[in-house]
């Protein structure tokens, strides 16, 4: 299993309260299978890239 607790702590401290990526990550279970983690990671990265493109 992959623990999301360190990632959740990071987004709580580094991302603004109304950030979509923050909300998505915090809504996840605390532990995911490696396969679930990799699938969700692709989505999280897509959200992050989209946010960067809109702010550029």
mmCIF file as gemmi writes it, N, C-alpha and C atoms, coordinates in Angstrom:
data_model
loop_
_atom_site.group_PDB
_atom_site.id
_atom_site.type_symbol
_atom_site.label_atom_id
_atom_site.label_alt_id
_atom_site.label_comp_id
_atom_site.label_asym_id
_atom_site.label_entity_id
_atom_site.label_seq_id
_atom_site.pdbx_PDB_ins_code
_atom_site.Cartn_x
_atom_site.Cartn_y
_atom_site.Cartn_z
_atom_site.occupancy
_atom_site.B_iso_or_equiv
_atom_site.pdbx_formal_charge
_atom_site.auth_seq_id
_atom_site.auth_asym_id
_atom_site.pdbx_PDB_model_num
ATOM 1 N N . UNK Axp A 1 ? 0.839 -1.186 0 1 0 ? 1 A 1
ATOM 2 C CA . UNK Axp A 1 ? 0 0 0 1 0 ? 1 A 1
ATOM 3 C C . UNK Axp A 1 ? 0.89 1.257 0 1 0 ? 1 A 1
ATOM 4 N N . UNK Axp A 2 ? 0.342 2.303 -0.579 1 0 ? 2 A 1
ATOM 5 C CA . UNK Axp A 2 ? 1.034 3.592 -0.63 1 0 ? 2 A 1
ATOM 6 C C . UNK Axp A 2 ? 0.295 4.552 0.301 1 0 ? 2 A 1
ATOM 7 N N . UNK Axp A 3 ? 1.01 5.12 1.242 1 0 ? 3 A 1
ATOM 8 C CA . UNK Axp A 3 ? 0.413 6.061 2.181 1 0 ? 3 A 1
ATOM 9 C C . UNK Axp A 3 ? 0.361 7.453 1.564 1 0 ? 3 A 1
ATOM 10 N N . UNK Axp A 4 ? -0.8 8.077 1.613 1 0 ? 4 A 1
ATOM 11 C CA . UNK Axp A 4 ? -0.955 9.44 1.121 1 0 ? 4 A 1
ATOM 12 C C . UNK Axp A 4 ? -0.817 10.465 2.235 1 0 ? 4 A 1
ATOM 13 N N . UNK Axp A 5 ? -0.603 10.025 3.457 1 0 ? 5 A 1
ATOM 14 C CA . UNK Axp A 5 ? -0.532 10.961 4.578 1 0 ? 5 A 1
ATOM 15 C C . UNK Axp A 5 ? 0.548 12.039 4.391 1 0 ? 5 A 1
ATOM 16 N N . UNK Axp A 6 ? 1.777 11.67 3.968 1 0 ? 6 A 1
ATOM 17 C CA . UNK Axp A 6 ? 2.783 12.731 3.75 1 0 ? 6 A 1
ATOM 18 C C . UNK Axp A 6 ? 2.365 13.709 2.64 1 0 ? 6 A 1
ATOM 19 N N . UNK Axp A 7 ? 1.76 13.201 1.591 1 0 ? 7 A 1
ATOM 20 C CA . UNK Axp A 7 ? 1.297 14.074 0.513 1 0 ? 7 A 1
ATOM 21 C C . UNK Axp A 7 ? 0.18 14.989 1.002 1 0 ? 7 A 1
ATOM 22 N N . UNK Axp A 8 ? -0.728 14.456 1.795 1 0 ? 8 A 1
ATOM 23 C CA . UNK Axp A 8 ? -1.819 15.267 2.341 1 0 ? 8 A 1
ATOM 24 C C . UNK Axp A 8 ? -1.265 16.369 3.254 1 0 ? 8 A 1
ATOM 25 N N . UNK Axp A 9 ? -0.258 16.062 4.041 1 0 ? 9 A 1
ATOM 26 C CA . UNK Axp A 9 ? 0.361 17.074 4.895 1 0 ? 9 A 1
ATOM 27 C C . UNK Axp A 9 ? 0.995 18.173 4.044 1 0 ? 9 A 1
ATOM 28 N N . UNK Axp A 10 ? 1.624 17.777 2.947 1 0 ? 10 A 1
ATOM 29 C CA . UNK Axp A 10 ? 2.249 18.739 2.046 1 0 ? 10 A 1
ATOM 30 C C . UNK Axp A 10 ? 1.212 19.663 1.406 1 0 ? 10 A 1
ATOM 31 N N . UNK Axp A 11 ? 0.133 19.099 0.889 1 0 ? 11 A 1
ATOM 32 C CA . UNK Axp A 11 ? -0.863 19.956 0.243 1 0 ? 11 A 1
ATOM 33 C C . UNK Axp A 11 ? -1.56 20.856 1.265 1 0 ? 11 A 1
ATOM 34 N N . UNK Axp A 12 ? -1.736 20.376 2.497 1 0 ? 12 A 1
ATOM 35 C CA . UNK Axp A 12 ? -2.329 21.225 3.531 1 0 ? 12 A 1
ATOM 36 C C . UNK Axp A 12 ? -1.457 22.441 3.827 1 0 ? 12 A 1
ATOM 37 N N . UNK Axp A 13 ? -0.16 22.262 3.793 1 0 ? 13 A 1
ATOM 38 C CA . UNK Axp A 13 ? 0.742 23.363 4.124 1 0 ? 13 A 1
ATOM 39 C C . UNK Axp A 13 ? 1.094 24.236 2.921 1 0 ? 13 A 1
ATOM 40 N N . UNK Axp A 14 ? 1.054 23.674 1.701 1 0 ? 14 A 1
ATOM 41 C CA . UNK Axp A 14 ? 1.564 24.416 0.54 1 0 ? 14 A 1
ATOM 42 C C . UNK Axp A 14 ? 0.516 24.933 -0.435 1 0 ? 14 A 1
ATOM 43 N N . UNK Axp A 15 ? -0.665 24.341 -0.476 1 0 ? 15 A 1
ATOM 44 C CA . UNK Axp A 15 ? -1.668 24.773 -1.449 1 0 ? 15 A 1
ATOM 45 C C . UNK Axp A 15 ? -2.751 25.61 -0.777 1 0 ? 15 A 1
ATOM 46 N N . UNK Axp A 16 ? -3.276 26.595 -1.502 1 0 ? 16 A 1
ATOM 47 C CA . UNK Axp A 16 ? -4.346 27.435 -0.936 1 0 ? 16 A 1
ATOM 48 C C . UNK Axp A 16 ? -5.595 26.619 -0.626 1 0 ? 16 A 1
ATOM 49 N N . UNK Axp A 17 ? -6.402 27.117 0.302 1 0 ? 17 A 1
ATOM 50 C CA . UNK Axp A 17 ? -7.595 26.386 0.734 1 0 ? 17 A 1
ATOM 51 C C . UNK Axp A 17 ? -8.563 26.089 -0.395 1 0 ? 17 A 1
ATOM 52 N N . UNK Axp A 18 ? -8.715 26.96 -1.345 1 0 ? 18 A 1
ATOM 53 C CA . UNK Axp A 18 ? -9.695 26.76 -2.423 1 0 ? 18 A 1
ATOM 54 C C . UNK Axp A 18 ? -9.088 26.109 -3.664 1 0 ? 18 A 1
ATOM 55 N N . UNK Axp A 19 ? -7.95 25.475 -3.512 1 0 ? 19 A 1
ATOM 56 C CA . UNK Axp A 19 ? -7.267 24.84 -4.632 1 0 ? 19 A 1
ATOM 57 C C . UNK Axp A 19 ? -7.926 23.501 -4.964 1 0 ? 19 A 1
ATOM 58 N N . UNK Axp A 20 ? -8.238 23.291 -6.234 1 0 ? 20 A 1
ATOM 59 C CA . UNK Axp A 20 ? -8.91 22.06 -6.675 1 0 ? 20 A 1
ATOM 60 C C . UNK Axp A 20 ? -8.035 20.84 -6.399 1 0 ? 20 A 1
ATOM 61 N N . UNK Axp A 21 ? -6.761 20.922 -6.722 1 0 ? 21 A 1
ATOM 62 C CA . UNK Axp A 21 ? -5.866 19.788 -6.502 1 0 ? 21 A 1
ATOM 63 C C . UNK Axp A 21 ? -5.795 19.425 -5.026 1 0 ? 21 A 1
ATOM 64 N N . UNK Axp A 22 ? -5.762 20.425 -4.18 1 0 ? 22 A 1
ATOM 65 C CA . UNK Axp A 22 ? -5.754 20.197 -2.725 1 0 ? 22 A 1
ATOM 66 C C . UNK Axp A 22 ? -7.002 19.423 -2.308 1 0 ? 22 A 1
ATOM 67 N N . UNK Axp A 23 ? -8.158 19.874 -2.777 1 0 ? 23 A 1
ATOM 68 C CA . UNK Axp A 23 ? -9.415 19.211 -2.422 1 0 ? 23 A 1
ATOM 69 C C . UNK Axp A 23 ? -9.458 17.767 -2.914 1 0 ? 23 A 1
ATOM 70 N N . UNK Axp A 24 ? -8.977 17.55 -4.134 1 0 ? 24 A 1
ATOM 71 C CA . UNK Axp A 24 ? -8.994 16.197 -4.712 1 0 ? 24 A 1
ATOM 72 C C . UNK Axp A 24 ? -8.108 15.254 -3.904 1 0 ? 24 A 1
ATOM 73 N N . UNK Axp A 25 ? -6.897 15.683 -3.61 1 0 ? 25 A 1
ATOM 74 C CA . UNK Axp A 25 ? -5.965 14.82 -2.873 1 0 ? 25 A 1
ATOM 75 C C . UNK Axp A 25 ? -6.472 14.558 -1.456 1 0 ? 25 A 1
ATOM 76 N N . UNK Axp A 26 ? -6.975 15.588 -0.799 1 0 ? 26 A 1
ATOM 77 C CA . UNK Axp A 26 ? -7.464 15.402 0.575 1 0 ? 26 A 1
ATOM 78 C C . UNK Axp A 26 ? -8.696 14.51 0.637 1 0 ? 26 A 1
ATOM 79 N N . UNK Axp A 27 ? -9.422 14.378 -0.461 1 0 ? 27 A 1
ATOM 80 C CA . UNK Axp A 27 ? -10.617 13.529 -0.466 1 0 ? 27 A 1
ATOM 81 C C . UNK Axp A 27 ? -10.287 12.04 -0.646 1 0 ? 27 A 1
ATOM 82 N N . UNK Axp A 28 ? -9.04 11.732 -0.972 1 0 ? 28 A 1
ATOM 83 C CA . UNK Axp A 28 ? -8.635 10.345 -1.174 1 0 ? 28 A 1
ATOM 84 C C . UNK Axp A 28 ? -8.486 9.611 0.161 1 0 ? 28 A 1
ATOM 85 N N . UNK Axp A 29 ? -8.592 8.286 0.078 1 0 ? 29 A 1
ATOM 86 C CA . UNK Axp A 29 ? -8.295 7.46 1.261 1 0 ? 29 A 1
ATOM 87 C C . UNK Axp A 29 ? -6.827 7.672 1.649 1 0 ? 29 A 1
ATOM 88 N N . UNK Axp A 30 ? -6.481 7.368 2.875 1 0 ? 30 A 1
ATOM 89 C CA . UNK Axp A 30 ? -5.108 7.549 3.342 1 0 ? 30 A 1
ATOM 90 C C . UNK Axp A 30 ? -4.137 6.541 2.741 1 0 ? 30 A 1
ATOM 91 N N . UNK Axp A 31 ? -4.628 5.408 2.29 1 0 ? 31 A 1
ATOM 92 C CA . UNK Axp A 31 ? -3.767 4.398 1.678 1 0 ? 31 A 1
ATOM 93 C C . UNK Axp A 31 ? -4.394 3.889 0.392 1 0 ? 31 A 1
ATOM 94 N N . UNK Axp A 32 ? -3.565 3.778 -0.643 1 0 ? 32 A 1
ATOM 95 C CA . UNK Axp A 32 ? -3.994 3.269 -1.945 1 0 ? 32 A 1
ATOM 96 C C . UNK Axp A 32 ? -3.08 2.119 -2.355 1 0 ? 32 A 1
ATOM 97 N N . UNK Axp A 33 ? -3.585 1.257 -3.219 1 0 ? 33 A 1
ATOM 98 C CA . UNK Axp A 33 ? -2.702 0.246 -3.801 1 0 ? 33 A 1
ATOM 99 C C . UNK Axp A 33 ? -1.748 0.967 -4.745 1 0 ? 33 A 1
ATOM 100 N N . UNK Axp A 34 ? -0.613 0.368 -5.058 1 0 ? 34 A 1
ATOM 101 C CA . UNK Axp A 34 ? 0.301 1.013 -6.011 1 0 ? 34 A 1
ATOM 102 C C . UNK Axp A 34 ? -0.372 1.322 -7.361 1 0 ? 34 A 1
ATOM 103 N N . UNK Axp A 35 ? -1.235 0.427 -7.82 1 0 ? 35 A 1
ATOM 104 C CA . UNK Axp A 35 ? -1.924 0.651 -9.088 1 0 ? 35 A 1
ATOM 105 C C . UNK Axp A 35 ? -2.865 1.851 -9 1 0 ? 35 A 1
ATOM 106 N N . UNK Axp A 36 ? -3.609 1.962 -7.902 1 0 ? 36 A 1
ATOM 107 C CA . UNK Axp A 36 ? -4.499 3.105 -7.701 1 0 ? 36 A 1
ATOM 108 C C . UNK Axp A 36 ? -3.696 4.403 -7.641 1 0 ? 36 A 1
ATOM 109 N N . UNK Axp A 37 ? -2.588 4.361 -6.906 1 0 ? 37 A 1
ATOM 110 C CA . UNK Axp A 37 ? -1.755 5.548 -6.764 1 0 ? 37 A 1
ATOM 111 C C . UNK Axp A 37 ? -1.252 6.03 -8.123 1 0 ? 37 A 1
ATOM 112 N N . UNK Axp A 38 ? -0.743 5.129 -8.931 1 0 ? 38 A 1
ATOM 113 C CA . UNK Axp A 38 ? -0.212 5.524 -10.239 1 0 ? 38 A 1
ATOM 114 C C . UNK Axp A 38 ? -1.304 6.081 -11.147 1 0 ? 38 A 1
ATOM 115 N N . UNK Axp A 39 ? -2.486 5.478 -11.11 1 0 ? 39 A 1
ATOM 116 C CA . UNK Axp A 39 ? -3.594 5.977 -11.925 1 0 ? 39 A 1
ATOM 117 C C . UNK Axp A 39 ? -4.01 7.373 -11.467 1 0 ? 39 A 1
ATOM 118 N N . UNK Axp A 40 ? -4.11 7.573 -10.167 1 0 ? 40 A 1
ATOM 119 C CA . UNK Axp A 40 ? -4.519 8.875 -9.637 1 0 ? 40 A 1
ATOM 120 C C . UNK Axp A 40 ? -3.431 9.916 -9.834 1 0 ? 40 A 1
ATOM 121 N N . UNK Axp A 41 ? -2.17 9.507 -9.766 1 0 ? 41 A 1
ATOM 122 C CA . UNK Axp A 41 ? -1.059 10.424 -9.975 1 0 ? 41 A 1
ATOM 123 C C . UNK Axp A 41 ? -1.154 11.082 -11.351 1 0 ? 41 A 1
ATOM 124 N N . UNK Axp A 42 ? -1.513 10.314 -12.364 1 0 ? 42 A 1
ATOM 125 C CA . UNK Axp A 42 ? -1.678 10.871 -13.706 1 0 ? 42 A 1
ATOM 126 C C . UNK Axp A 42 ? -2.739 11.972 -13.716 1 0 ? 42 A 1
ATOM 127 N N . UNK Axp A 43 ? -3.835 11.758 -13.007 1 0 ? 43 A 1
ATOM 128 C CA . UNK Axp A 43 ? -4.908 12.757 -12.933 1 0 ? 43 A 1
ATOM 129 C C . UNK Axp A 43 ? -4.419 13.988 -12.175 1 0 ? 43 A 1
ATOM 130 N N . UNK Axp A 44 ? -3.744 13.788 -11.054 1 0 ? 44 A 1
ATOM 131 C CA . UNK Axp A 44 ? -3.25 14.915 -10.258 1 0 ? 44 A 1
ATOM 132 C C . UNK Axp A 44 ? -2.269 15.754 -11.073 1 0 ? 44 A 1
ATOM 133 N N . UNK Axp A 45 ? -1.391 15.101 -11.821 1 0 ? 45 A 1
ATOM 134 C CA . UNK Axp A 45 ? -0.434 15.837 -12.648 1 0 ? 45 A 1
ATOM 135 C C . UNK Axp A 45 ? -1.143 16.602 -13.756 1 0 ? 45 A 1
ATOM 136 N N . UNK Axp A 46 ? -2.184 16.023 -14.328 1 0 ? 46 A 1
ATOM 137 C CA . UNK Axp A 46 ? -2.954 16.72 -15.365 1 0 ? 46 A 1
ATOM 138 C C . UNK Axp A 46 ? -3.628 17.964 -14.792 1 0 ? 46 A 1
ATOM 139 N N . UNK Axp A 47 ? -4.157 17.859 -13.581 1 0 ? 47 A 1
ATOM 140 C CA . UNK Axp A 47 ? -4.761 19.024 -12.928 1 0 ? 47 A 1
ATOM 141 C C . UNK Axp A 47 ? -3.695 20.092 -12.703 1 0 ? 47 A 1
ATOM 142 N N . UNK Axp A 48 ? -2.556 19.691 -12.231 1 0 ? 48 A 1
ATOM 143 C CA . UNK Axp A 48 ? -1.459 20.641 -11.968 1 0 ? 48 A 1
ATOM 144 C C . UNK Axp A 48 ? -1.005 21.338 -13.246 1 0 ? 48 A 1
ATOM 145 N N . UNK Axp A 49 ? -0.834 20.56 -14.326 1 0 ? 49 A 1
ATOM 146 C CA . UNK Axp A 49 ? -0.415 21.151 -15.617 1 0 ? 49 A 1
ATOM 147 C C . UNK Axp A 49 ? -1.469 22.136 -16.126 1 0 ? 49 A 1
ATOM 148 N N . UNK Axp A 50 ? -2.727 21.761 -15.983 1 0 ? 50 A 1
ATOM 149 C CA . UNK Axp A 50 ? -3.817 22.625 -16.425 1 0 ? 50 A 1
ATOM 150 C C . UNK Axp A 50 ? -3.811 23.945 -15.672 1 0 ? 50 A 1
ATOM 151 N N . UNK Axp A 51 ? -3.588 23.88 -14.368 1 0 ? 51 A 1
ATOM 152 C CA . UNK Axp A 51 ? -3.53 25.091 -13.554 1 0 ? 51 A 1
ATOM 153 C C . UNK Axp A 51 ? -2.365 25.981 -13.992 1 0 ? 51 A 1
ATOM 154 N N . UNK Axp A 52 ? -1.225 25.381 -14.288 1 0 ? 52 A 1
ATOM 155 C CA . UNK Axp A 52 ? -0.049 26.156 -14.705 1 0 ? 52 A 1
ATOM 156 C C . UNK Axp A 52 ? -0.31 26.832 -16.045 1 0 ? 52 A 1
ATOM 157 N N . UNK Axp A 53 ? -0.964 26.119 -16.978 1 0 ? 53 A 1
ATOM 158 C CA . UNK Axp A 53 ? -1.236 26.689 -18.294 1 0 ? 53 A 1
ATOM 159 C C . UNK Axp A 53 ? -2.193 27.868 -18.181 1 0 ? 53 A 1
ATOM 160 N N . UNK Axp A 54 ? -3.193 27.766 -17.309 1 0 ? 54 A 1
ATOM 161 C CA . UNK Axp A 54 ? -4.156 28.861 -17.145 1 0 ? 54 A 1
ATOM 162 C C . UNK Axp A 54 ? -3.544 30.081 -16.501 1 0 ? 54 A 1
ATOM 163 N N . UNK Axp A 55 ? -2.55 29.873 -15.638 1 0 ? 55 A 1
ATOM 164 C CA . UNK Axp A 55 ? -1.951 31 -14.945 1 0 ? 55 A 1
ATOM 165 C C . UNK Axp A 55 ? -0.812 31.636 -15.753 1 0 ? 55 A 1
ATOM 166 N N . UNK Axp A 56 ? -0.385 30.979 -16.827 1 0 ? 56 A 1
ATOM 167 C CA . UNK Axp A 56 ? 0.729 31.514 -17.634 1 0 ? 56 A 1
ATOM 168 C C . UNK Axp A 56 ? 0.278 32.598 -18.585 1 0 ? 56 A 1
